[in-house]
Amino acid sequence: MAIEIETKDCTALGDAELAELADLCADGPSRFEMGVLSKAAESWVLVTLARESGRLYGFSFSTLERIGGTPSVIIGLASIKRTAKRDTVLRAMVHDQLRRAVLAFPDEDVLIGTRFASVSGYDAFKTLQEIVPRPDYLATGEERAWGRRLVKRFGIASARYDERSFIVKGDDSYPEALDHETLKPEKLDPGYADFFAKVSTKRGDALIAFGWAMADDLVKLA
């Protein structure tokens, strides 16, 4: 069976579906409960659900918006169930979000921004360009400014953020980030792992990251 993707307004997310999200999280490291998920549903505009034969395998909260005039897809709390199909689930969810981006922002480059709980999160950026942070690259002042803008958008206190490392210091709970564990860690550039050397999973740190979906690539998804 193929992975079935549904994206809808968070206002249409019922208690039964929130319970499904909580059950999925209970099997992973995030262990988000109904209270956190309910607040996420209030804070975000869209929720993407990935199912196979009716069973939930992944979800993400997101918005399509302009930040300072720049078309953006901001991905909030997200989690992928640890199964043999998890890379396929993530790819299908990202594909749907990019497809919606081109419909909302035709003929424009779109920034995709999120938080990563681990290096595996970079799997979500495989089709993006000009990723920040990335190995062997020193971020420009404007790119560091984008990091600050995303921190503000996520409602994170600036005192918790190091704009040089792009690391958000945790508050002793799992971060509301993209929770994913790659099936093929060897396929990721080993330089990405270096960014997490100072990330404390026990403290709940996360890495702010973003990349660009270019208009020429997006138009193929329309």
C-alpha positions in Angstrom: 0.0 0.0 0.0 1.1 3.5 -0.7 1.6 6.2 1.9 -1.5 8.4 2.0 -1.0 12.1 2.8 -3.7 14.4 4.2 -3.0 18.0 5.0 -5.8 20.0 6.6 -6.4 23.0 8.9 -5.5 22.4 12.5 -9.0 23.5 13.5 -10.3 20.3 11.9 -8.1 18.1 14.1 -10.3 16.2 16.5 -9.7 14.7 19.9 -9.5 11.2 18.4 -6.8 12.3 15.9 -4.9 14.1 18.7 -4.9 10.8 20.6 -3.5 9.1 17.6 -0.6 11.6 17.5 0.0 11.1 21.2 0.1 7.3 20.7 2.6 7.7 17.9 4.8 9.9 20.0 4.6 7.5 22.9 6.6 5.0 20.9 9.5 7.4 20.2 11.8 9.7 22.1 9.6 12.8 22.1 6.7 11.2 24.1 4.5 14.3 23.5 1.2 14.1 25.3 -2.2 15.4 24.5 -1.6 18.8 26.3 1.5 19.6 24.2 -0.2 18.4 21.0 -3.3 20.4 21.6 -1.3 23.6 22.1 0.6 22.8 18.9 -2.8 22.5 17.1 -3.7 26.0 18.4 -0.3 27.5 17.4 0.0 26.2 13.9 -2.3 26.5 10.8 -1.8 23.2 9.0 -1.3 19.6 10.1 0.0 16.9 7.7 -0.9 13.3 8.4 0.8 10.3 6.8 -1.1 7.0 6.9 -1.0 3.5 5.4 -4.1 1.4 5.4 -5.6 3.9 7.9 -2.7 3.6 10.4 -0.8 6.8 11.3 2.9 6.7 10.5 3.8 10.4 10.8 2.6 13.9 11.2 3.8 17.5 11.2 2.4 20.9 12.1 3.3 23.8 9.7 2.4 27.1 8.2 2.7 28.7 4.8 3.5 32.4 5.4 5.6 35.3 4.4 8.4 36.4 6.8 9.6 39.8 6.0 8.0 39.4 2.6 9.9 36.1 1.9 7.7 33.0 1.1 8.2 30.4 3.8 7.2 27.0 5.0 7.7 26.8 8.7 7.6 23.3 10.2 6.9 23.0 13.9 6.4 19.9 16.0 6.7 16.8 13.8 7.3 13.1 14.4 7.8 10.0 12.2 7.1 6.5 13.6 10.2 4.3 13.7 9.3 1.7 11.1 11.1 0.4 8.0 9.1 2.9 5.9 10.0 6.0 7.9 12.2 7.5 5.2 9.4 7.0 2.7 6.9 8.6 5.1 9.1 11.7 5.6 9.7 12.1 1.9 6.0 11.9 1.2 5.2 14.5 3.9 7.9 16.9 2.6 6.7 16.4 -1.0 3.2 17.5 0.0 4.4 20.5 1.9 6.5 21.6 -1.1 3.6 21.1 -3.5 1.5 23.3 -1.3 4.3 25.9 -1.3 4.3 26.2 -5.1 0.5 26.6 -5.1 0.7 29.4 -2.5 3.8 31.1 -3.9 4.0 30.4 -7.6 7.2 31.4 -9.4 9.0 32.2 -6.1 11.9 30.6 -4.2 10.6 29.4 -0.8 12.5 29.1 2.5 11.8 25.9 4.5 12.7 26.3 8.2 12.4 24.0 11.2 14.2 22.6 14.2 16.1 19.3 14.2 16.3 17.2 17.3 19.1 15.1 15.7 21.2 14.9 12.6 18.6 12.6 11.0 16.4 15.7 10.5 18.6 16.6 7.5 16.8 13.8 5.6 14.0 16.3 5.2 16.2 18.7 3.3 17.6 16.4 0.6 15.8 18.3 -2.2 16.7 21.8 -0.9 19.5 24.1 -1.8 21.7 26.6 0.1 21.0 24.7 3.4 22.1 26.5 6.6 24.0 25.3 8.6 25.9 22.9 6.2 29.4 21.4 6.3 32.4 23.5 5.3 30.4 26.7 5.1 30.4 29.8 7.2 27.0 31.4 7.4 26.7 35.0 6.3 25.2 37.8 8.4 21.9 37.6 6.5 21.7 33.8 7.1 22.4 34.3 10.8 19.6 36.9 10.7 17.3 34.2 9.3 18.2 32.0 12.3 17.1 34.8 14.6 13.9 35.3 12.7 13.0 31.6 13.0 13.8 31.6 16.7 11.3 34.5 17.1 8.8 32.7 14.9 9.1 29.6 17.1 8.5 31.8 20.2 11.9 30.9 21.7 13.6 33.4 24.1 16.6 34.9 22.3 18.7 34.2 25.4 18.5 30.5 24.7 19.8 30.8 21.2 23.4 30.9 19.9 23.3 32.4 16.5 26.9 31.2 15.6 26.1 27.5 16.2 22.3 27.8 15.4 21.7 25.8 18.6 18.7 26.4 20.9 19.4 25.6 24.5 16.7 23.2 25.8 14.5 23.5 28.9 15.0 19.9 30.1 12.1 18.6 27.9 12.1 17.2 24.4 12.2 20.0 21.8 9.1 20.7 19.6 11.2 19.8 16.6 11.2 17.4 13.6 11.6 14.0 15.3 13.0 11.5 12.8 15.6 8.7 12.8 17.1 8.0 9.4 17.3 4.5 8.0 20.5 5.3 6.2 22.8 7.5 8.4 25.7 6.7 6.1 24.0 8.6 3.3 24.2 11.9 5.3 27.3 14.1 4.9 29.3 13.3 8.1 29.9 17.0 8.5 26.3 17.5 9.5 26.9 15.4 12.6 29.5 17.9 13.8 26.8 20.5 14.3 25.3 18.3 17.0 28.5 17.9 19.0 27.3 20.5 21.4 23.7 19.6 21.3 22.6 18.1 24.6 19.7 15.6 24.0 19.3 15.3 27.8 18.7 19.0 28.1 16.5 19.1 25.0 18.6 21.2 22.7 17.7 21.6 19.0 19.3 23.0 15.9 17.7 25.7 13.9 18.0 24.9 10.2 16.7 26.1 6.9 17.1 25.7 3.1 15.6 26.9 -0.1 13.2 25.2 -2.4 13.9 26.9 -5.8 11.1 28.1 -8.0 12.4 26.0 -11.0 12.3 22.9 -8.9 8.9 23.7 -7.3 7.1 24.2 -10.6 7.6 20.5 -11.3 5.3 19.7 -8.3 2.5 22.0 -9.3 
